[in-house]
Amino acid sequence: MQNGKEQQADWSRVDAMSDEDAFANARGDPDNPPKSREQVRASARMPQVKVIRRALQLTQEEFSARYGIPLGTLRDWEQARSEPDQPARAYLKVIAVDPERTAAALAKGVA
């Protein structure tokens, strides 16, 4: 905020930037420096729910129903509005490793 007013992004200026300008700008941000390749490689891998769902050839609605994940939550994860918490990440890994047995185990619990 500047002088009590929220600063707005100048999207025309952003659109006019070359990729090199954008990278230089990002590298020069002391509050949020880009990660090195080594830092990216060392970071924990986030299961990509959209990749898992598409590999299973399921719609969002089908994946949601099959694995008991609320549709809104699934959409939020896929659109990066939120991230799965630790138990959800573990569950997504289980789905990715053995989707059929995961779905079968869940179906056994339904009356």
Contacts in CASP RR format, 6 or more apart in sequence:
PFRMAT RR
TARGET T0000
AUTHOR 0000-0000-0000
METHOD contacts of the structure
MODEL  1
MQNGKEQQADWSRVDAMSDEDAFANARGDPDNPPKSREQVRASARMPQVK
VIRRALQLTQEEFSARYGIPLGTLRDWEQARSEPDQPARAYLKVIAVDPE
RTAAALAKGVA
1 7 0 8 1.000
14 22 0 8 1.000
17 25 0 8 1.000
23 34 0 8 1.000
26 32 0 8 1.000
26 34 0 8 1.000
27 33 0 8 1.000
27 34 0 8 1.000
35 43 0 8 1.000
46 83 0 8 1.000
46 84 0 8 1.000
46 89 0 8 1.000
47 84 0 8 1.000
47 89 0 8 1.000
47 92 0 8 1.000
47 93 0 8 1.000
47 96 0 8 1.000
49 63 0 8 1.000
49 74 0 8 1.000
49 77 0 8 1.000
49 78 0 8 1.000
49 84 0 8 1.000
49 92 0 8 1.000
50 77 0 8 1.000
50 78 0 8 1.000
52 92 0 8 1.000
52 95 0 8 1.000
52 96 0 8 1.000
52 99 0 8 1.000
53 60 0 8 1.000
53 63 0 8 1.000
53 74 0 8 1.000
53 78 0 8 1.000
55 96 0 8 1.000
56 63 0 8 1.000
56 99 0 8 1.000
58 66 0 8 1.000
60 71 0 8 1.000
60 74 0 8 1.000
60 75 0 8 1.000
60 78 0 8 1.000
61 71 0 8 1.000
63 69 0 8 1.000
63 74 0 8 1.000
64 70 0 8 1.000
64 71 0 8 1.000
64 72 0 8 1.000
64 74 0 8 1.000
66 103 0 8 1.000
66 106 0 8 1.000
67 91 0 8 1.000
67 95 0 8 1.000
67 102 0 8 1.000
67 103 0 8 1.000
67 106 0 8 1.000
68 106 0 8 1.000
69 88 0 8 1.000
73 82 0 8 1.000
75 81 0 8 1.000
76 82 0 8 1.000
77 83 0 8 1.000
77 84 0 8 1.000
84 91 0 8 1.000
84 92 0 8 1.000
94 102 0 8 1.000
95 102 0 8 1.000
END
